[in-house]
Amino acid sequence: MKTDPLTKRNYELSMQKKIALVIESSSAAEIWGRVHYEDNLIIESAPDLLSLEKKMKKLLKGFHQLDPNTINFDIQYDLTGLFDEKSFLNASVVADKAGISRGLMRQYIAGNKYPSHDRVIQIQKTIHALGKDLQHTKVAVPAKKRESQIA
């Protein structure tokens, strides 16, 4: 009897372990991330996200005998990692839109203060709203200049 490839893929996906991989910070050279699994905190760096995921899977296999093919990472960002990795995001604008003082947002990003769970959700919702707003943005193609304006 032949198995339906979609049914097999759905089964494989349901068998995967969803593990949070938190991006802590990044630079042009490397990304730092952490995984907390059972009682272990695993911290690693790599030149890019794909390499970091591969390294983390290898470490989880070594420490916990997890099959790398069954691991599916839930990529999350702490605030430092978020604004490092997504450098196009302006922390001051996000703070203003979320109703948070800019100074407090800077302290969150620097790691001097830590936002509550509710505050993190508030920041996340603000960023998602900015993304939705951008999805509906249309950029106009400039009209050709008239010859009289060129002369």
Contacts in CASP RR format, 6 or more apart in sequence:
PFRMAT RR
TARGET T0000
AUTHOR 0000-0000-0000
METHOD contacts of the structure
MODEL  1
MKTDPLTKRNYELSMQKKIALVIESSSAAEIWGRVHYEDNLIIESAPDLL
SLEKKMKKLLKGFHQLDPNTINFDIQYDLTGLFDEKSFLNASVVADKAGI
SRGLMRQYIAGNKYPSHDRVIQIQKTIHALGKDLQHTKVAVPAKKRESQI
A
13 72 0 8 1.000
15 70 0 8 1.000
16 70 0 8 1.000
16 71 0 8 1.000
16 72 0 8 1.000
17 66 0 8 1.000
17 70 0 8 1.000
17 71 0 8 1.000
17 72 0 8 1.000
18 72 0 8 1.000
18 73 0 8 1.000
18 74 0 8 1.000
19 35 0 8 1.000
19 37 0 8 1.000
19 60 0 8 1.000
19 71 0 8 1.000
19 72 0 8 1.000
19 73 0 8 1.000
19 74 0 8 1.000
20 35 0 8 1.000
20 36 0 8 1.000
20 73 0 8 1.000
20 74 0 8 1.000
20 76 0 8 1.000
21 33 0 8 1.000
21 34 0 8 1.000
21 35 0 8 1.000
21 52 0 8 1.000
21 53 0 8 1.000
21 56 0 8 1.000
21 73 0 8 1.000
21 74 0 8 1.000
21 75 0 8 1.000
21 76 0 8 1.000
22 33 0 8 1.000
22 34 0 8 1.000
22 35 0 8 1.000
22 76 0 8 1.000
22 77 0 8 1.000
22 78 0 8 1.000
23 31 0 8 1.000
23 32 0 8 1.000
23 33 0 8 1.000
23 49 0 8 1.000
23 75 0 8 1.000
23 76 0 8 1.000
23 77 0 8 1.000
23 78 0 8 1.000
23 81 0 8 1.000
23 82 0 8 1.000
23 85 0 8 1.000
24 32 0 8 1.000
24 33 0 8 1.000
24 34 0 8 1.000
24 43 0 8 1.000
24 78 0 8 1.000
24 80 0 8 1.000
24 81 0 8 1.000
25 31 0 8 1.000
25 32 0 8 1.000
25 80 0 8 1.000
25 81 0 8 1.000
25 84 0 8 1.000
26 32 0 8 1.000
26 81 0 8 1.000
26 84 0 8 1.000
26 85 0 8 1.000
27 84 0 8 1.000
29 47 0 8 1.000
30 45 0 8 1.000
30 46 0 8 1.000
30 47 0 8 1.000
31 45 0 8 1.000
31 46 0 8 1.000
31 47 0 8 1.000
31 48 0 8 1.000
31 49 0 8 1.000
31 52 0 8 1.000
31 85 0 8 1.000
32 43 0 8 1.000
32 44 0 8 1.000
32 45 0 8 1.000
33 43 0 8 1.000
33 44 0 8 1.000
33 45 0 8 1.000
33 52 0 8 1.000
33 56 0 8 1.000
34 41 0 8 1.000
34 42 0 8 1.000
34 43 0 8 1.000
34 44 0 8 1.000
35 41 0 8 1.000
35 42 0 8 1.000
35 56 0 8 1.000
35 59 0 8 1.000
35 60 0 8 1.000
35 73 0 8 1.000
36 42 0 8 1.000
37 60 0 8 1.000
37 63 0 8 1.000
37 64 0 8 1.000
38 64 0 8 1.000
40 63 0 8 1.000
40 64 0 8 1.000
42 56 0 8 1.000
42 59 0 8 1.000
42 60 0 8 1.000
42 63 0 8 1.000
44 52 0 8 1.000
44 55 0 8 1.000
44 56 0 8 1.000
44 59 0 8 1.000
45 52 0 8 1.000
46 52 0 8 1.000
46 54 0 8 1.000
46 55 0 8 1.000
49 75 0 8 1.000
53 73 0 8 1.000
56 71 0 8 1.000
56 73 0 8 1.000
57 66 0 8 1.000
57 68 0 8 1.000
57 71 0 8 1.000
58 68 0 8 1.000
60 66 0 8 1.000
60 68 0 8 1.000
60 71 0 8 1.000
61 67 0 8 1.000
61 68 0 8 1.000
77 85 0 8 1.000
77 86 0 8 1.000
79 105 0 8 1.000
79 108 0 8 1.000
79 109 0 8 1.000
79 111 0 8 1.000
79 115 0 8 1.000
79 123 0 8 1.000
80 109 0 8 1.000
80 110 0 8 1.000
80 111 0 8 1.000
82 89 0 8 1.000
83 89 0 8 1.000
83 91 0 8 1.000
83 109 0 8 1.000
89 127 0 8 1.000
89 130 0 8 1.000
91 102 0 8 1.000
91 105 0 8 1.000
91 106 0 8 1.000
91 109 0 8 1.000
92 102 0 8 1.000
92 105 0 8 1.000
93 130 0 8 1.000
94 105 0 8 1.000
94 123 0 8 1.000
94 126 0 8 1.000
94 127 0 8 1.000
94 130 0 8 1.000
95 101 0 8 1.000
95 102 0 8 1.000
95 103 0 8 1.000
95 104 0 8 1.000
95 105 0 8 1.000
96 102 0 8 1.000
97 126 0 8 1.000
97 129 0 8 1.000
97 130 0 8 1.000
98 105 0 8 1.000
98 122 0 8 1.000
98 123 0 8 1.000
98 125 0 8 1.000
98 126 0 8 1.000
100 119 0 8 1.000
100 122 0 8 1.000
100 123 0 8 1.000
104 113 0 8 1.000
107 113 0 8 1.000
108 114 0 8 1.000
108 115 0 8 1.000
115 123 0 8 1.000
END
